[in-house]
Amino acid sequence: MHALLFWIFAAVAIVASLLVVGQRNPMHSVLLLIGSFGALSGLYVLLGAPFVAAIQIIIYAGAIMVLFLFVVMLLNAASEDPVTGYHARLIGGAGPRRLGAVLSLGLAIELFWALRNLQTAPLASGDQQPPATAVYDIGLRLFQNYAFAFEATSVLILVAMVGAIILARRERA
């Protein structure tokens, strides 16, 4: 049953991710990316990491994608504009689709190489359960051992948000 669910989640993640980059409408791309994140969350559950799956849904599919949707709606970008002028010359006149195809080929070669050199460990069988990390243990470790780093990261994100607002505001004449 786990193998079937793995293949279903993997297929959904791959197809949704491929469709994200193939869409001309940014709203469809954002919605497909949410579907891809949901499939990744299902894969995390199958790996025995429910905390990571919940974080995947809450942070990425929730917060980050809502931010992307607001940006897309704020910019009112209905569809992708063709690349012309300086940007077309920057790519070498080949166009973004050819550049994307070359980068995809490079990624496929790297993926093939990584899978070929993969060292697999035998899966736990029968009564042997993989070690599970409880949310309580993660919270204790995060707020006891890494409290300063956690707070420093939150201050850094706050400063970045204020900086982005200052840079994006329009000067009044």
N, C-alpha and C positions, 0 to 999 in steps of 0.2 A: 504494500500500500504506500509506504514511504517513497519507494522508487517511482511509482506512478505520479504521486504528488510533486516529487522533485522535477520530473520531466514537464509536468504541466506548468509549474511556477517558472521553470527555466525558459520554456517556450514563450510564455506570456512576457517575461522580462526582456527577452531578446527581440521579439516582434515589436513590442511597444517601444523599446529603445531605438530600433531601426526606423519605426514610423515617426518618432520624435524629430529626427533630423531630416526626414523626407517631406514634412508638411510645409506648406507655404503659409498657412494660417497659424500665427503664434499661439492663439488660444487652444487650438487642437493639440499643438505640441506640448503645452503645459499640462493639459488633461491626460495626454498619453504618458507624460513623465510621471504623473501621479500614479497611473496604472503600473508603470515599471517599478516605482518605489513600493507599491503594494505587493507585487510579486517577489521583490527582494525580501520584504518582510516575511512573507510565507517561507522563503528559503531559510531565513534565520531561525524561524520556529522549528523547521525540520532539523536544523543543526543543533537544536537544544539550547538556543540562546533567546529566550522569550523577552528578556530585558532589551537586548539590542533590537529585536523586532518592534517592540513598543516604541523605543526611541526613534527608529526609522520612520514609523508612522507619525508620531507626535511632532518631531522636529522637521523632517524632510517633507513628508507628504502634507503635513499640517502647516507649519510656520513658513518654511522656505517657499513652498508652492503658492501660498496665499500672497506672499511678497511678490513672486513672479507674476501672478495674476493681476495684482494692483499695478505693477509697472507696465504690463502689457495694456491694461485698460487706460492707464494714465497717458501713455504715449499714443494711444489710439492707433496702433499699428495693425491695420487690417490684413496686410499680406506683406510678403518679402519683396523688397524693391530689387530690380536687377542691378548688378554691380557694374558701374560705369566709371569713366574718368580715371582719376588717380588710383583708386583701389583696383581697377581692372589691370592697370599697368603694373601695380605692385605685385599682383599675383603672377604676372608674366603673360597676361593676355589669355591664359588658359581657362580662366573662369573658376568659380568656386566649386563647381561639381567635379571638375577634373582634379583639382587639388584635394578635394574630399576623397575621391577615389584612390588617389595615391596614398593618402594618409590611412585610409581603410585597408589597403593592401599591406602597408607596413605594420598595422596593428594585427592583421591576420597572420602575418609571418611571425611576429613576436609571440602571439598566442600559441601558434603551433610549436614554436621552439620551447616555450614555457611548459606546455603540456607534455612534450616529448621528454623533458628533463625532470618531470615531476616525480618526487619520491613519495609513494603512498604508504601510509601506515594501515595495518589491518583494522577493520572496524570492530568495535566492541560487540561481543556476541552473548546471547543468553542473559545470564544474571549480572553481567558486568555492565554497570551504568557509567556513562561518561560523567566526569565531575561537573556538577551544576553549580553555578554561582547565583546565589539568591540576591534579590534586589536589596534586601537589608544589608547584606555583606558589602555590596557595591557602594551603598550609601554611607556606611561606616568608614570604609576605606577612602571614599571621596572627601568626606567632611572632616576626617581626622588626619589622615596622612597628606592629603593634597588640598587642604582648605585654602592656603595662600594662592596656589596656582589657579584654583577655581575662581576665587574672588578677583585675582589679577586679570583673568580672562574676561570676566564680566565687566570690569572697568575699561578694559581695552575695547570691547565691543561697544560700550556706551560712548567712548571718545570717538570711535569710528563713525557711529551714527550721527553725533553732533557735527563732526567734520563734514560728513556727506551732506547734511542739511545746509551748512554754511556755504559749501562749495556750489550747491545746486540752487540756492536762492537767487532771485533776480534783483539786481540793483535798481532802486527807484530813481528816476530822473529828477 
